[in-house]
Amino acid sequence: MSTAAGGWFVILLALVLATLPFINQRLFLLIPLRSGRKSLWLRLLELCVYYAVAGLVGFAVESSIGGAFPQGWQFYAITASMMLVFAFPGFTWRYLVKHR
């Protein structure tokens, strides 16, 4: 996988994973909930887990291309902010659009 393709793959994966908590009512796409609806706190917890998954996949892609570089707090602050931005369309659809 080339460097550019690996970067785009991780970005698209993060975009998909960021919207998943808001487009379904199951926990991690597998576990049905008794109440039938997920609370915002469960969605945010799921978003944090998906952030870690996207980070691990990004680390694996970076390691396969070459040596993985050590990251500081700035990297994690920026990628967490990107994950929140990627989650905004799903959040808007779930909480701000009227569903009839």
C-alpha positions in Angstrom: 0.0 0.0 0.0 1.4 3.4 -0.9 1.8 6.2 1.5 -1.1 8.2 0.0 -3.4 5.3 -0.2 -2.7 4.3 3.4 -3.4 7.8 4.6 -6.7 8.0 2.7 -7.7 4.6 3.9 -7.2 5.6 7.5 -9.1 8.9 7.0 -12.1 7.2 5.3 -12.1 4.5 8.0 -12.2 7.2 10.7 -15.1 8.9 8.9 -17.1 5.7 8.7 -16.3 4.7 12.3 -17.2 8.2 13.6 -20.7 8.1 12.1 -21.5 4.5 13.2 -22.6 5.3 16.7 -25.2 7.7 15.5 -26.8 5.7 12.6 -27.8 2.5 14.5 -29.3 1.5 17.8 -27.1 -1.5 18.5 -24.0 -1.3 20.7 -20.9 -1.8 18.5 -23.2 -2.9 15.6 -23.8 -6.3 17.3 -25.4 -6.1 20.7 -29.1 -5.2 20.9 -30.1 -3.1 23.9 -33.1 -3.8 26.1 -34.4 -0.3 25.9 -34.1 -0.2 22.1 -32.4 3.2 22.2 -28.9 4.2 22.9 -28.2 7.1 25.2 -25.8 9.9 24.2 -23.3 8.6 26.8 -23.2 5.1 25.2 -22.8 6.8 21.8 -19.8 8.8 23.1 -18.3 5.7 24.7 -18.7 3.9 21.4 -17.1 6.9 19.6 -14.1 6.7 21.9 -13.6 3.0 21.3 -13.9 3.6 17.5 -11.3 6.3 17.9 -8.9 3.8 19.4 -9.6 1.3 16.7 -8.9 3.9 14.0 -5.7 4.8 15.8 -4.6 1.2 15.9 -5.3 0.7 12.2 -3.4 3.9 11.4 -0.5 2.7 13.5 -0.5 -0.7 11.7 -0.6 1.1 8.3 2.2 3.4 9.3 4.3 0.4 10.5 3.7 -1.5 7.3 4.9 1.4 5.2 8.0 2.1 7.3 8.9 2.9 10.9 6.2 4.2 13.1 7.0 7.6 14.6 6.5 8.5 18.3 3.6 10.9 18.8 3.1 13.6 21.4 -0.1 15.0 23.0 -0.6 17.3 20.0 -1.2 14.4 17.7 -3.8 12.9 19.9 -5.5 16.3 20.5 -5.7 16.9 16.7 -6.9 13.4 15.8 -9.6 13.4 18.6 -10.8 16.8 17.2 -10.9 15.3 13.7 -12.9 12.3 15.0 -15.5 14.8 16.6 -15.7 16.7 13.3 -16.2 13.4 11.4 -19.0 12.5 13.8 -20.9 15.7 13.3 -23.0 14.6 10.3 -24.2 11.5 12.2 -24.9 13.6 15.3 -26.8 16.2 13.2 -28.9 13.4 11.6 -29.7 11.7 15.0 -30.3 14.8 17.2 -31.0 17.9 15.1 -33.1 16.6 12.2 -36.7 16.0 12.8 -37.7 12.4 12.1 -41.4 11.8 11.4 
